[in-house]
């Protein structure tokens, strides 16, 4: 059912449906611990980041339970992420984590697109080619270059991650790259979790010099059409501030804000020593 941005009851309802479906989701390379108050993902090998999400802490016991998770990962020698949503319980979860030494990554908006809506798109102003990646071709190399150009960060880890998932679960991931004159200019991929009504958009990015020419819309259209074909009901996305206006124009609804909260034990020890 479609809902308005200010309809808090509908926002809560769609969020609760999402959490119910995803709380026990398995992820390659991780063990999932279904704690009474959160889902905890512990990597089976070094190199992947542990994380918790979908939090519902009992009132009066929040600080103790947070500290238990800090102690759990500190004993393992692993920094970790606690992904928070504005609709988590308690509502001040982010502030409680900050009191324990967590640092917030940039804000994103958790947004949902009901796939029974019309797909509104901006027509491309130039001739672009969109290619779907296979696990063993150069398209993934091009996608990594786009991500590094757009976000000015190292994305070398993404290369092996996308290849590994495509090789093991090609039916659960589709990865796309847009080219102009043979040059990679935009990227995006979509997860198709089994036994879920929600397909997840990731990696939407367009190089700075070609923004506003329909590339982002082209990637959205391709992925939305595929999700419809696979009989999914919704698209979800964690939207960065520069992406949110584009997604709202495409018909996405804002559900709530989300902050990845990071705990680095090296940073914490340095802070405590000062």
N, C-alpha and C positions, 0 to 999 in steps of 0.2 A: 504494500500500500504506500502510495506517495505521501510525503509529509512536508510541511513547511519548515523553514529554518527555525522559527521561534516556537514550534510545537514541541515542548520539552517532553511530553508524555510519549510522543512518537519517536523522538530521539532516543529516549530510554528504552523503548520497546525494541527498536532495531538493534541497538547496542547489545541488549541482553540476548537477543537471538544470535547475534554474531559470537558472543562469548560462549554461549551454550554449545555451539557447533565447534568452536576452535579450542576450547579449554583443554581437551585431551589429544589434540592433533599431534601426530608423530612427525618428526623432522629427521631426515637422513643425518646420521652422525651424532645424534643426540639421544640421551635417555631423558624421558619426561617424568618428573615426580609431581603427582597430583596432590599438592598440599591442601589442607582444608581451606586455606585463604588465598592461594595463588597456584599458578602452574610454573614449575621450575624446570628449565632445560639445561642439562649438564652435558657438555661435549665429551665424546668418547676418546678424543685425541686432542693434543695441543694444537693451537692455531685458530680454533673457533672460539667465539666469545660466549660464555654462559649468560643466561638471562632469565628473568621472571616477568610474568605479565598476568593480566586479568585478576586484579587484587580485590579482596574483600576481607579486610582485617577486622576482627572483633573489637568493639569499642572497649577501651580501657587496657587493651593488651598490645596496642600497635607498636610502641617503641621496643618492647621485649622481642616481639616476633621479627621486627626489622633487624635488630641486633643479632638474632640467631642466624639470619641469612648472611649477614656480614661475616660472622664467625665461621660459618660453613665454608664460604668461598675463600676466606683468608687462610684457613687451614689447608685448603687445596692449592694455595698460592696463585689464585686466579682472580683478576679483576673481572667485574661483571656489570651487566646492565639491568636496571629495573624499569621496564617500560610502563609508564603511567598514562592513564586516560583521565580526563576531567570527570568522567562518570564512574570511576573507581570508588570504592569505599575504603577509608574515609575520604571525604571531599578534599581534605588538606594533605593527602598522601605526599604530594611533591614537597611540601614544606617540611613534613616530618622526615623525609629522606634527606633533605638538605641539612637538617639539624644533625644528622648522623654522618655527614661528610660527602654525600653524593653531590655531583655537579650535573646540571641540566645541559643536554645537547640542545640545538635549536628547536624551537616550537614547530610542530606540524599540525595540520587539521585532518582528523579522521573523517572521510567523506564517503557517501554511498550514492550509487546511481541505480535506480530500479530499471531493469532491462525491459520493462513493458512500456517505457517512455520512448518518444521519438528521439532519434539521434540527430542532434543539431551540430553541424560542423561548418567550419570556415573552409571554403574552397581553396585549394592550393594555388598560389600565384605563379608558380613555375612548374617545370616538369621534374617530378621527383620519382624515384624508383624505391620501392620497399621490398626488402628481402627478409625471409625467415631464416634464422640461423640453425645450423646443425652443429652437433657437439664437436665435430672434427674439421670445421672450416674456419676461414679467416674472418668471418663476420663478427665473431665474438671479440677478436682482437680489435676490430674497428669500434665496437660498442664500448670497450674499456677506454679507448682513446677519447671518445665523446664524453664519457663520464668524467674523466680526468680533466678535460678541457673546461667543462661546464662548472665543476665543483672545485677545481684547483686543489685536488687531493689525490693521494695514491689509491688506485683501485686495482692494483695487481692481483689482489685476492679474488676479485670478482671473476677473473678469467677462468680459474679452475673451478670455482663454485658453479658457474653456469654450465660449463662443460660436464661436470660430474652429474648434475641433475638431469641434463638433457640425455646423457648416456644411459642413466639408470631409470629415468621416468619420463621418457619423451612425451607420453600422453598427459603429463601434468604440468608442462611448461611450454610456452611458446615465446620465442625471443625474436624481436624485429629490429632492423636497422634501415634507416632511410638514407638514400644516396642522391647527390646532385652532381651530375657530370662525373660520376665514379668516385666522388669524395663523400665519406660518411658525415652526415650532418644531424642526425637525430636517432634516438634509440628508445625502446620501451619493451617490457616483457610482461607476461601475465601468468599467474599461478592458477591452476585448476585443481584445488584440493578435492579428493574423493569424498563422497557422502556429505557434500556441502552445497548450499544455495549461493554462496558468496565466492566469486572469483576475484583475485587480488591483483591490482595493477602495481607495477614497480618500474623504476628506472626511466620514467619519462623525462627526456632531456633533449634540448635543441641547441646547437652552437649559436653563440651570441649574434653573429653577423647575419643569420637567416631566421631569426625569430620574427613572429608576426606574419609569416607567409604560408601558414596552413600545415606545417609539418607536425606540430603537436596534435592537431585535429585529425590528421591522417592516421597517426599512430593510435589515437583513441578509437577511431572508427573501426580500424582493422581488428583491434582486440575486443571491442564490444560486440561486433558481428560474430566473432568466433565464440564468445561466451554465450550469446543467444543460440547459436547453432548447437552448442553443447548442453542447452537447456538449463543454464544457470539463471538465477533470478536477480542477482545484484552484482554490481562491481563495487569494490572498495579500494580506497587509496589513502595513504598518508601523504598529504599534499604540503609541499614547501610553500612559503608565502608567495613566491613568484608564480607557482602553478595554480594556486587556489582560484584566482579570478578566471583563469581559462577553464577550469573544471566547473565552476559555477555557471559560466556561460553555456557550457555543454549540457547542463542539466543536473549536475551533482548537488546533493544536499549535504550541508554541514551537520555532523553529528556531535562531535566534541573535539577539544584540543587534546594533543598527545605530546608528551615529553619523554624522550629516553634519558633516564637518570643513570649516570656513570659512577661506579665506585672503582677507583684506582688505588690499590693499597700502597703503591710506591709514593703516589702523591699524598695520600693520607699520612704516611709515616713522616714525609718531609714536612708537612704542615704541623704535625704534632711536635716536631723537633724545634720549630722556630720559637 
